[in-house]
Amino acid sequence: MIRVVYFSLLFVVGLMGCARDNAPVTNIFIVRHADRPESVDQLNEAGEARAQELARVLKNIDIDVLYSTNYERTKATVAPVKDAQNLELNLYDPKNLYGLVEEIKRSYLGKNILISGHSNTVLQTIAILGSQADETNIPGHVFDGLYVVQLQGRDLINKFQLEYGADN
């Protein structure tokens, strides 16, 4: 069953107008790479379908900056978004999440950013952005989370978790 998050996502991004002051609002969309065969650095059929669904869900949101780790599965997850929106892919080191967050806060305030990561980096990135997480890793069988973090200036103002694609 395909879950539709489009209207929810538009609502979330629409909250930008509810900012507390004139500081720019940055929308950061974070996903774990899509479905893959166990221990293989590529997407399986379900992962390819999920990657296409991500592009569909984000089609009316102008992504300004696209980040991925240098793994085939993370790059393939955001490739449909990259192609549909004619974006360059920026690689980041999953061992330097503080550096990634600092680069975003320094260089991309007020932008829409998409980050493709891993089960052990997504929630850590969100925590570094300012939101405490109950867990540090996403379970190995879960690939459908679309996390939206909003910053005003350099400060966290909202965090949402949506789901996209087929059920896990």
GIBELLIN-V201685 format. One record per pair of residues at least 24 apart in sequence whose C-alpha atoms are under 7 Angstrom apart, sorted by the first residue. I is the first residue (numbers start at 1). J is the second residue. D is the distance in whole Angstrom. If there is no record, write none. Layout:
[[I	J	D] [I	J	D]]
This chain:
[[1	166	5] [1	167	6] [2	165	5] [2	166	5] [3	164	6] [3	165	6] [3	166	7] [4	164	7] [5	57	7] [5	162	7] [5	163	7] [5	164	6] [6	57	5] [23	152	6] [23	153	5] [24	109	6] [24	110	5] [24	152	6] [24	153	6] [25	109	7] [25	110	5] [25	150	7] [25	151	5] [25	152	4] [25	153	6] [26	109	5] [26	110	4] [26	111	5] [26	112	6] [26	150	6] [26	151	5] [26	152	6] [27	111	6] [27	112	5] [27	113	6] [27	148	7] [27	149	6] [27	150	5] [27	151	7] [28	112	6] [28	113	5] [28	114	6] [28	148	6] [28	149	5] [28	150	6] [29	113	6] [29	114	5] [29	115	6] [29	146	7] [29	147	6] [29	148	5] [29	149	7] [30	114	6] [30	115	5] [30	116	6] [30	122	7] [30	146	6] [30	147	5] [30	148	6] [31	115	6] [31	116	5] [31	117	6] [31	122	7] [31	145	6] [31	146	5] [31	147	6] [32	116	6] [32	117	5] [32	118	5] [32	119	6] [32	122	6] [32	143	6] [32	145	7] [33	73	6] [33	74	5] [33	77	6] [33	116	6] [33	117	6] [33	118	6] [33	143	7] [34	77	6] [34	143	5] [35	143	6] [41	71	7] [41	72	6] [41	73	5] [42	72	6] [42	73	5] [43	73	6] [50	165	5] [51	77	5] [51	78	6] [51	80	7] [52	80	6] [53	165	6] [55	80	6] [55	81	5] [62	112	7] [63	112	5] [63	113	6] [63	114	7] [64	111	6] [64	112	5] [64	113	6] [65	112	7] [65	113	5] [65	114	6] [66	90	6] [66	113	6] [66	114	5] [66	115	6] [67	91	6] [67	92	7] [67	114	6] [67	115	5] [67	116	6] [68	92	6] [68	115	6] [68	116	5] [68	117	6] [69	93	6] [69	94	6] [69	116	7] [69	117	6] [74	116	6] [74	117	6] [78	116	7] [94	121	7] [97	125	6] [98	128	7] [101	129	7] [105	154	6] [109	153	7] [129	156	7] [130	156	6] [141	168	7] [142	168	6] [143	168	7] [144	168	7]]
